[in-house]
Amino acid sequence: MPFELPVGSRLQGLSNEGNTETWQLPGHTVQKPKLAIFKRVVPTFNQSSLKWSDPSYQFKVVQGVVDADGNPVRPLIQIGTEGIKFPMGGVDRAAAFDEALASFKDLVGKITADDILSQRFPRPASA
């Protein structure tokens, strides 16, 4: 099974010399962002120490929460390989957290050791 994002996901941008990809997941809005962010550190060979650097691969799902007036609440919910962050308030905090957790579980269920070891980024599923 290929490492795929949900149908309708859109590439938002690249950074870090193409080693970080940010994807808008279905349901993303400016008020309530819904993103998947993937970051890799590609190994490099150090000529002086004659050793390879340690590669790494990280990803997280970011989900927005709003208050009773529809204004964004900070920080955004972040569930990823480096931990979890969430806001203290928001009218839909529990539902948004559940949705972000479901998105993270979905991605974890699709990624393989080969995807990580080859440092492949996911692609959106075709409709």
C-alpha positions as MATLAB code, in Angstrom:
seq = 'MPFELPVGSRLQGLSNEGNTETWQLPGHTVQKPKLAIFKRVVPTFNQSSLKWSDPSYQFKVVQGVVDADGNPVRPLIQIGTEGIKFPMGGVDRAAAFDEALASFKDLVGKITADDILSQRFPRPASA';
ca = [
       0.000    0.000    0.000;
       1.521    3.359   -0.999;
       1.911    6.081    1.610;
      -1.057    8.261    0.649;
      -2.826   11.266    2.090;
      -6.627   11.491    1.923;
      -8.229   12.326   -1.436;
      -8.444   16.115   -1.800;
      -5.208   16.890    0.082;
      -3.291   19.825   -1.389;
       0.417   20.657   -1.195;
       0.699   23.981    0.646;
       4.438   24.396    0.466;
       7.993   23.123    0.651;
      10.786   24.386    2.871;
      14.163   23.374    4.226;
      15.529   22.727    0.722;
      12.620   20.406   -0.075;
      13.039   18.361    3.097;
       9.821   19.632    4.694;
       6.395   19.318    3.045;
       3.206   20.887    4.367;
      -0.106   19.492    3.105;
      -3.608   20.903    3.536;
      -5.926   18.045    4.465;
      -9.608   17.934    3.440;
     -11.641   20.337    5.594;
      -8.791   22.884    5.878;
      -9.915   26.510    6.270;
      -8.124   29.688    7.321;
     -10.081   29.787   10.611;
      -9.581   26.073   11.331;
      -6.445   24.835    9.601;
      -5.995   21.127    9.076;
      -2.469   20.258    7.992;
      -0.035   17.372    7.759;
       3.640   18.341    8.010;
       6.466   15.961    7.096;
      10.146   16.635    7.775;
      13.189   14.560    6.987;
      16.895   14.923    7.671;
      18.831   13.308    4.863;
      22.109   11.691    5.940;
      25.294   13.385    4.810;
      28.840   12.116    4.854;
      31.369   14.114    6.882;
      34.737   13.894    5.132;
      36.760   14.857    8.197;
      35.195   12.323   10.612;
      34.494    9.774    7.856;
      31.015    9.174    9.327;
      27.456    9.520    8.171;
      25.070   11.854   10.019;
      21.926   10.395   11.556;
      18.878   10.494    9.276;
      15.465   11.255   10.759;
      11.825   11.395    9.693;
       9.091   13.236   11.567;
       5.481   14.098   10.888;
       2.563   15.721   12.616;
      -1.067   16.645   12.104;
      -2.104   20.208   12.974;
      -5.767   21.014   13.643;
      -7.335   24.391   14.427;
      -9.856   25.162   17.185;
     -12.207   28.167   17.426;
     -13.825   29.985   20.352;
     -17.548   30.722   20.775;
     -17.234   33.705   18.388;
     -15.524   31.630   15.677;
     -12.080   33.108   16.319;
      -9.041   30.816   16.189;
      -7.679   29.632   19.557;
      -3.934   29.183   19.996;
      -1.957   27.019   20.147;
      -3.231   24.762   17.408;
      -3.651   21.089   18.235;
      -0.503   19.261   17.154;
      -0.188   15.479   17.277;
       3.024   14.046   15.940;
       6.085   11.945   16.329;
       7.587   14.559   18.665;
       4.637   14.833   21.044;
       1.259   16.509   21.479;
       0.251   20.180   21.966;
      -3.273   21.487   22.479;
      -5.076   24.704   23.512;
      -6.733   25.150   26.903;
     -10.000   26.446   25.411;
     -12.216   26.387   22.361;
     -15.822   25.357   21.848;
     -14.934   22.313   19.785;
     -11.605   21.361   21.359;
     -12.493   17.721   22.124;
     -14.016   17.117   18.683;
     -11.072   18.820   16.941;
      -8.626   16.758   19.020;
     -10.454   13.540   18.103;
     -10.363   14.525   14.426;
      -6.635   15.341   14.564;
      -5.930   12.085   16.391;
      -7.909   10.117   13.780;
      -5.906   11.798   10.984;
      -2.632   10.986   12.754;
      -3.681    7.350   13.305;
      -4.659    7.098    9.637;
      -1.207    8.294    8.544;
       0.578    6.013   11.017;
      -1.459    3.088    9.683;
      -0.320    3.756    6.130;
       3.389    4.404    6.596;
       5.823    1.526    6.219;
       9.404    0.986    7.327;
      10.428    1.301    3.671;
       8.749    4.741    3.442;
      10.719    5.944    6.449;
      14.037    4.314    5.554;
      13.846    5.678    1.998;
      12.581    9.011    3.428;
       9.683    9.112    0.991;
       7.013   11.759    1.419;
       3.353   10.782    0.949;
       1.238   11.752   -2.031;
      -2.504   12.386   -2.203;
      -4.666    9.403   -3.035;
      -6.380    9.507   -6.412;
     -10.129    9.796   -6.479;
];
